[in-house]
Amino acid sequence: MQPRRRLFVIGIAAFTVVSRVATTFAPLYLMKQGLRASLLPALNLAQIIEKLRERLKPNGLLIVCRTDSVGVNHATVFESTRDSKFRVLLRLGGGSEVEGLMRERL
């Protein structure tokens, strides 16, 4: 690859990474959505939630959990309802970081 072309490709890659951090990671992190949610943009998480909604049968359970940096577990247990919504059954610790996104689709 020619040096100019290589520099151009590196520049585009750097711009992509920097813009992704500036437009996705930083805002989600500052909104206290957590590191894991910040790494998966809200759009991707919404798509994952929709796929889970399609796959879960009525009364099926979805358990979303994480362990924080000091070893404390946080989890939310959701139940799939007959009208393809999610209902919170139980919270452990502070609940899941994605509970806010799930609530939007409750």
N, C-alpha and C positions, 0 to 999 in steps of 0.2 A: 504494500500500500504506500502511496506517495506521502511524504511528510506533511504536506498541506492538508491532504484529505484525512490523514490520521488525526491531525490537530483539530480539524473540523468535527470529526466523529467524537473525539474526546470532549470537545466543547458542548456538543449536543447532549451527550450522556451526562455531563456535569450539570448542565442547565436542567435536565429532566429530574435529576436527584434533588437538586436545590429547590426547584419549584414544587416538587412533591412534598418535601419537608415543610416548606413555607405555607403551602395551601392545605395540607391534610394533617400531618403529624402535629405541628405546633398548635393549630386551633383546637383540635380534639383534646390534646394534652392540657391546654390552658382551660378548657371547659370541664376539666376534671373527669374526662371519659376514660382516663387511665392509659397506660402504655400499650396494653394489648389492643384495646379498641382503636388507639391512634395508629397502630401499625396496619390495621385492616380498616380502610375507609368506611364510613357509614353506609355508603352505597353497596359495597361488597357484603357487609354484615346484613343489610336489608335483603339482599339476594339470597344469602344463606338462610335467613329466617324464613323466607318464602318457600324455599326448597324443603326445609324441615316441616313447615306447615302442610305442604303437599304430601309428605311421607308419613306423618304421624296420623294414626287412626284416632277417632274420637275417644276421649278418656286416656289417650297415650300420654306418657310423661316425658318431659325434656328437662334434664338437669344440667345447669350451666354453673361451673364453679371455677375458682382460682385460689391460689395461695399467695398471699402478699409477701413482701420482702422480709417480714419478721416471722413468717410461718403461720399466720392466722388464716384460716379458711373462710371464704365468703362464697355463698352459693344461693341460687334461686331454683326452686322446683316449679315448673310450669305444667299445666294440664291442657291438653288440646280439647277444645269443646266441639260439639256437634256442628256448630256454624263456623268451623275452621279458625277460631280465635284461640288465644292463649290466656289462661287464667293463672294467677300466682297462687300456688298452694302453700308454699313455705319459703322462708328466708333463713339463711344461716349467716351469722356475722352481718356484714353490711349489704348482703345480696350481691348479685352479679353485676359486673360493669355494663353488660349489654341489656340490663333490665329496662333502661330508658327506651332503647330502640324497640324492645319487645312490647313495651307499653303503647308505643305509637301504633302498633299493629294489633293491640288487644281487642 
